[in-house]
């Protein structure tokens, strides 16, 4: 009789495996005696010794501790904390291969969850590189944990343990993390740092502003947005411009259109859409976060063709009377069945979906397909280099058009 997973593998056990395909979540799949293992710091095709870190009835988790046969895609991680800090999953992989793996993740999620074969539909999904070219110093928002010794750090992978750091190579250089690392933050639980496109730096400790402005000015093309440092904002310095450009191109807004901006945040997309629809058009924002809504109300104060609704999207949608176009940028959990079914009641001629999780996007793409909206565009941006995360922009239109 076959033994169960706990008997086959034990935490702390070291086994030799060949690393298989990449999986959603930044792991690589390996097998040992028939059991599936999700492996960190691997690369497809390598032979490695791995150490089991967790075991369940169906799967195990492990870390690579020794590479016996390396592939040419493996590089020396630029950061000394790679492997201990849980922030960057892919530092050991060259950037071009990181993007290839991310493309595979998106395609696999669409096929497995969404039942949509992107290749069969003619989509050649290549993840687009975004400056900086070296994949470092791109992140404009950092949320540091504080160790028991009062030093800033980041949580380890699958752990609540704080890994103290002296620098962070993906953080925007204007944060001066190396200087922050010399300070003592003993009474704090977290230290948040935000850098704006206009070179402002805000530092908050445990929710209290201690340095810099309490409102940051973000310049995105012709639009100047004044926002709270704690409000959601795209973390990659190039993301606001790249995503606005991609969304405007896909949504095809015209003068007089009524547009719904769902999960709107402070109004990044709404500000750009307003210029497209003109004075005869209308933009409705729906957002649940109070800080973001307060910022949006200041940004669009005096705009008669803007309406801002605070609350959950599914609860606020019934209030809306018209939507020719819909743009949504939901959290990692996606929009879900209830919200999507309410969206399609408006019969919009185009839905543009910004997604930071390909699994949620694939699930919602299937819901849209079942409701009569076909996927007619998808592109992906490497807005989280050195990590397994990826940003997608997908377009949907009525299948009968």
PyMOL commands that set and color helices and strands:
alter all, ss='L'
color gray80, all
select helices_A, chain A and resi 5-8+95-112+173-175+177-180+239-251+268-277+290-299+313-319+337-346+358-370
alter helices_A, ss='H'
color red, helices_A
select strands_A, chain A and resi 14-18+28-32+35-40+47-55+59-69+141-146+152-155+162-164+190-195+201-205+208-211+216-220+223-227+258-262+282-287+306-310+325-328+350-355+373-381+391-398
alter strands_A, ss='S'
color yellow, strands_A
deselect
rebuild
show_as cartoon
